[in-house]
Amino acid sequence: MKKHIPTILTGICCVLLGITLVQNYELKRQISEMESNLWNQVSRLETSVNTITWNIDQKMEEEASILSDSSWSYGDADMDAKTVTVICRVTPKEYVPELTKAYISCENELYPMVLEDGTFVAEIPMNLFEDSCVEHVRFEENGTIRVEKLDWNLYPRQEYLPTAYVDFAGGTSGSKKDGTFVRTFDSEALIQLDYKDDLKPEKSIEMVEMLDGKELRRTEIPVGTYRYEMDHTVTIPFGSSYGIYFEVTDLYDLHHRCWLWYETVDEKGNSEGDPFDMVWPGAEASIYGADGEPLIVFDEELYQ
């Protein structure tokens, strides 16, 4: 019997150790759960405090403001003048109809406002291709001037006009052949058009190939095509440049040019650099007028 005592004690110790380990694991689990619950409560509290603080700030700003309402919207465009009318509306909390005069500041120029049913209104012509800012509204009454900051940033090119983007998908291969460089495309042009206010579809889409800055050929693409298969081969003479852009003509007769490819071939017939170093597929298009007038151009060097 005595000789089995050490074994029995060892077994008891193992059982106790096992129980201790299980209890220790359970204790750690409970502590971890408590920490997680505590952090969740702290996070909810912070969110609640931030929401309350934001609401208080908003209320304080509303109380401090001399306006009860303010807004702006786009009106009609004058494509000959390349402008769009921006209609600005502000409603002061207090005013005297016969005495209060209101002016709105856009690009540091003051425009008079007209009172219509308790709201002062001004129509401002803004350049379609430039970003603008309406800084503040100013009220004058019996020699007293009150000013309310607005800071409305307007981007008519993106917010009013249609926008076009063309991205590149797939691959190409290139090789020298008979003293020329042959580029083969096995890819797609992904055409994305963004129209505002349910405007009519585009008037036309064309793929334009350029060689040494001159138009090589145009390929008409059916309107409504948004995935165009580019399965073709082009021969580029040594010492030349070759590029592709897509031209989308919208209902305003604006021509959106989206560069998709551009490469140069040296005198030994080697394609120099990455074709996408010069162009950024999917980027904002350059825009030209119906007569070819550049209205906003991001890649002029490609036309040289």
C-alpha positions as CSV (number, residue, x, y, z in Angstrom):
1,M,0.0,0.0,0.0
2,K,2.7,2.4,1.0
3,K,4.5,2.0,-2.3
4,H,1.4,3.2,-4.1
5,I,1.0,6.4,-2.1
6,P,3.3,8.5,-4.3
7,T,1.4,7.3,-7.4
8,I,-1.9,8.2,-5.7
9,L,-0.7,11.6,-4.6
10,T,0.6,12.3,-8.1
11,G,-2.8,11.4,-9.5
12,I,-4.5,13.6,-7.0
13,C,-2.1,16.5,-7.8
14,C,-2.8,16.0,-11.6
15,V,-6.6,16.1,-11.0
16,L,-6.2,19.3,-8.8
17,L,-3.9,20.8,-11.4
18,G,-6.5,20.0,-14.1
19,I,-9.3,21.6,-12.1
20,T,-7.1,24.6,-11.4
21,L,-6.3,25.0,-15.2
22,V,-10.0,24.8,-16.1
23,Q,-10.9,27.3,-13.4
24,N,-8.0,29.6,-14.6
25,Y,-9.2,29.3,-18.2
26,E,-12.8,30.1,-17.2
27,L,-11.6,33.0,-15.1
28,K,-9.6,34.4,-18.1
29,R,-12.6,34.0,-20.3
30,Q,-14.9,35.8,-17.9
31,I,-12.3,38.6,-17.5
32,S,-12.0,38.9,-21.4
33,E,-15.8,39.0,-21.7
34,M,-16.1,41.7,-19.0
35,E,-13.3,43.7,-20.8
36,S,-15.2,43.3,-24.1
37,N,-18.5,44.4,-22.5
38,L,-16.8,47.3,-20.8
39,W,-15.2,48.5,-24.1
40,N,-18.5,48.2,-25.9
41,Q,-20.2,50.2,-23.2
42,V,-17.4,52.8,-23.4
43,S,-17.8,52.9,-27.2
44,R,-21.6,53.3,-27.0
45,L,-21.1,56.1,-24.4
46,E,-18.6,57.9,-26.6
47,T,-20.9,57.6,-29.6
48,S,-23.8,58.9,-27.5
49,V,-21.7,61.8,-26.1
50,N,-20.5,62.7,-29.6
51,T,-24.0,62.6,-31.0
52,I,-25.3,64.8,-28.1
53,T,-22.3,67.2,-28.6
54,W,-23.0,67.4,-32.4
55,N,-26.7,68.1,-31.8
56,I,-25.9,70.8,-29.3
57,D,-23.4,72.4,-31.7
58,Q,-26.0,72.3,-34.5
59,K,-28.6,73.9,-32.2
60,M,-26.2,76.5,-31.1
61,E,-25.3,77.3,-34.8
62,E,-28.9,77.4,-35.7
63,E,-29.6,79.8,-32.8
64,A,-26.6,82.0,-33.7
65,S,-27.5,82.0,-37.4
66,I,-29.4,85.0,-38.8
67,L,-30.9,82.6,-41.4
68,S,-33.8,80.2,-41.0
69,D,-33.1,78.5,-44.3
70,S,-30.6,78.6,-47.2
71,S,-30.1,76.6,-50.4
72,W,-28.9,76.7,-54.0
73,S,-29.7,74.8,-57.2
74,Y,-28.7,74.8,-60.9
75,G,-30.9,76.5,-63.4
76,D,-30.5,76.6,-67.2
77,A,-27.2,76.6,-69.1
78,D,-26.1,79.0,-71.8
79,M,-23.8,76.8,-73.9
80,D,-22.7,79.7,-76.1
81,A,-21.5,81.7,-73.1
82,K,-20.4,78.4,-71.4
83,T,-22.2,79.3,-68.2
84,V,-24.9,77.9,-66.0
85,T,-27.3,79.8,-63.8
86,V,-27.1,79.0,-60.1
87,I,-30.2,80.0,-58.1
88,C,-29.4,81.0,-54.5
89,R,-32.1,81.3,-51.8
90,V,-31.7,82.6,-48.3
91,T,-34.4,83.2,-45.7
92,P,-33.4,85.6,-42.8
93,K,-35.1,85.2,-39.4
94,E,-35.7,88.9,-39.3
95,Y,-36.0,91.5,-42.0
96,V,-38.1,94.6,-43.0
97,P,-39.6,94.1,-46.5
98,E,-39.4,97.7,-47.4
99,L,-35.9,98.4,-46.0
100,T,-33.8,95.2,-46.0
101,K,-31.5,94.8,-48.9
102,A,-29.6,91.5,-49.5
103,Y,-26.5,90.7,-51.5
104,I,-24.8,87.3,-52.1
105,S,-21.1,87.0,-52.6
106,C,-19.7,84.7,-55.2
107,E,-16.0,84.7,-56.0
108,N,-15.7,88.0,-54.0
109,E,-18.3,89.7,-56.2
110,L,-21.6,90.9,-54.7
111,Y,-24.9,90.1,-56.5
112,P,-28.2,91.8,-55.4
113,M,-31.0,89.5,-54.2
114,V,-34.7,89.9,-54.8
115,L,-37.4,89.3,-52.1
116,E,-39.9,86.6,-53.1
117,D,-42.4,85.4,-50.5
118,G,-40.1,85.9,-47.5
119,T,-37.0,84.5,-49.3
120,F,-34.2,86.5,-50.9
121,V,-33.3,85.0,-54.3
122,A,-30.4,85.7,-56.7
123,E,-29.5,84.1,-60.0
124,I,-25.8,84.0,-60.7
125,P,-24.1,82.9,-64.0
126,M,-21.2,80.6,-63.3
127,N,-18.6,79.2,-65.7
128,L,-19.4,75.6,-66.5
129,F,-15.7,74.6,-66.5
130,E,-14.5,76.3,-63.4
131,D,-15.1,75.6,-59.7
132,S,-16.8,78.4,-57.8
133,C,-17.6,79.4,-54.2
134,V,-20.5,81.3,-52.8
135,E,-18.8,82.9,-49.7
136,H,-21.6,84.7,-47.8
137,V,-24.8,86.6,-47.8
138,R,-25.0,90.2,-46.6
139,F,-28.0,92.1,-45.3
140,E,-28.1,95.9,-45.1
141,E,-30.8,97.8,-43.2
142,N,-30.7,101.4,-41.9
143,G,-26.9,101.5,-42.0
144,T,-26.7,98.1,-40.2
145,I,-24.8,95.3,-42.0
146,R,-25.3,91.7,-41.0
147,V,-23.2,88.9,-42.7
148,E,-23.8,85.1,-42.7
149,K,-21.1,82.8,-43.9
150,L,-22.2,80.2,-46.5
151,D,-19.1,78.6,-48.1
152,W,-21.0,76.8,-50.9
153,N,-18.5,75.1,-53.1
154,L,-19.9,74.4,-56.6
155,Y,-18.4,72.2,-59.3
156,P,-20.7,72.6,-62.4
157,R,-18.4,70.4,-64.6
158,Q,-19.1,67.4,-62.4
159,E,-22.5,68.4,-60.9
160,Y,-24.3,69.7,-64.0
161,L,-22.7,68.5,-67.1
162,P,-22.6,64.8,-68.3
163,T,-19.3,63.2,-67.5
164,A,-17.5,60.4,-69.3
165,Y,-14.9,57.9,-68.2
166,V,-13.2,55.1,-70.2
167,D,-11.2,52.4,-68.5
168,F,-8.9,49.7,-69.9
169,A,-9.3,46.0,-69.3
170,G,-7.3,43.1,-70.8
171,G,-3.9,42.8,-72.4
172,T,-1.7,43.6,-75.4
173,S,1.4,42.2,-77.1
174,G,4.1,43.9,-79.2
175,S,6.8,42.7,-81.5
176,K,9.1,44.0,-84.3
177,K,8.2,43.0,-87.8
178,D,9.6,44.2,-91.2
179,G,11.1,47.4,-89.7
180,T,8.0,48.3,-87.8
181,F,6.6,47.7,-84.3
182,V,3.4,45.8,-84.3
183,R,1.0,46.3,-81.3
184,T,-1.8,43.8,-80.9
185,F,-4.8,44.5,-78.6
186,D,-6.8,41.8,-77.0
187,S,-8.7,44.0,-74.5
188,E,-11.8,45.9,-73.8
189,A,-12.7,49.6,-73.3
190,L,-15.1,50.0,-70.4
191,I,-17.2,53.1,-71.1
192,Q,-19.0,54.8,-68.2
193,L,-21.3,57.7,-68.7
194,D,-22.9,59.8,-66.0
195,Y,-25.9,61.9,-66.9
196,K,-27.7,64.3,-64.6
197,D,-31.4,64.7,-64.2
198,D,-32.3,61.8,-66.6
199,L,-30.9,63.6,-69.6
200,K,-31.0,62.1,-73.1
201,P,-28.3,59.5,-74.1
202,E,-25.0,60.5,-75.8
203,K,-25.1,61.5,-79.4
204,S,-22.1,59.5,-80.5
205,I,-19.1,57.5,-79.3
206,E,-15.9,57.1,-81.4
207,M,-12.5,55.4,-80.9
208,V,-9.8,57.7,-82.3
209,E,-6.3,56.5,-83.1
210,M,-3.5,59.0,-83.2
211,L,-0.1,58.5,-84.9
212,D,2.6,61.1,-84.3
213,G,0.0,63.6,-83.0
214,K,-2.2,63.2,-86.1
215,E,-5.5,61.4,-86.5
216,L,-4.9,58.0,-88.0
217,R,-8.5,56.8,-88.1
218,R,-11.9,57.0,-86.3
219,T,-14.1,54.0,-85.5
220,E,-17.7,54.7,-84.7
221,I,-19.1,52.8,-81.8
222,P,-22.9,52.2,-81.5
223,V,-24.5,54.5,-78.9
224,G,-25.4,52.6,-75.8
225,T,-22.2,50.4,-76.0
226,Y,-20.5,50.3,-72.6
227,R,-18.1,47.4,-73.2
228,Y,-16.2,47.7,-76.5
229,E,-14.0,44.9,-77.7
230,M,-10.6,46.2,-78.9
231,D,-9.4,43.3,-81.0
232,H,-7.1,44.9,-83.5
233,T,-3.5,45.2,-84.6
234,V,-1.7,48.5,-85.4
235,T,1.7,49.0,-87.1
236,I,3.9,51.7,-85.6
237,P,6.9,53.0,-87.5
238,F,10.2,53.2,-85.6
239,G,10.6,56.6,-84.0
240,S,6.9,57.2,-83.8
241,S,4.2,57.6,-81.2
242,Y,0.7,56.0,-81.1
243,G,-2.3,56.7,-78.9
244,I,-6.0,55.9,-78.5
245,Y,-8.7,58.0,-77.0
246,F,-12.4,57.7,-76.9
247,E,-14.6,60.7,-77.8
248,V,-18.1,60.9,-76.4
249,T,-20.3,63.7,-77.8
250,D,-23.1,64.6,-75.5
251,L,-26.5,66.3,-76.1
252,Y,-24.8,69.7,-75.6
253,D,-22.4,69.0,-78.5
254,L,-19.5,68.8,-76.0
255,H,-16.8,66.3,-76.9
256,H,-15.4,64.3,-74.0
257,R,-12.0,62.9,-74.8
258,C,-10.8,60.0,-72.7
259,W,-7.3,58.8,-73.3
260,L,-6.9,55.0,-73.0
261,W,-3.4,54.3,-74.5
262,Y,-0.2,56.1,-75.4
263,E,3.2,54.8,-76.3
264,T,6.4,55.8,-78.2
265,V,8.6,53.5,-80.2
266,D,12.3,54.5,-80.4
267,E,14.5,54.4,-83.5
268,K,15.5,50.8,-82.8
269,G,11.9,49.7,-82.6
270,N,11.6,49.4,-78.8
271,S,8.5,50.5,-77.0
272,E,9.7,53.1,-74.5
273,G,8.3,53.0,-71.0
274,D,4.9,52.0,-69.7
275,P,2.0,53.2,-72.0
276,F,0.1,54.1,-68.8
277,D,2.8,56.5,-67.6
278,M,1.4,59.1,-70.1
279,V,-2.3,58.3,-69.7
280,W,-4.5,57.3,-66.8
281,P,-7.5,55.2,-68.0
282,G,-10.6,55.9,-66.1
283,A,-9.6,59.5,-65.3
284,E,-11.7,62.5,-66.0
285,A,-12.1,63.4,-69.7
286,S,-10.9,66.5,-71.4
287,I,-13.7,68.5,-72.9
288,Y,-13.8,70.3,-76.2
289,G,-16.4,72.4,-77.9
290,A,-18.2,71.4,-81.2
291,D,-15.7,73.6,-83.1
292,G,-12.7,71.9,-81.4
293,E,-12.2,74.7,-78.9
294,P,-10.5,73.3,-75.7
295,L,-12.7,74.0,-72.7
296,I,-10.8,72.0,-70.1
297,V,-7.8,69.9,-71.1
298,F,-5.7,67.6,-68.8
299,D,-3.4,66.1,-71.4
300,E,-2.4,68.7,-74.0
301,E,1.0,67.3,-74.5
302,L,-0.5,64.2,-76.1
303,Y,-1.8,66.2,-79.0
304,Q,1.6,67.7,-79.9
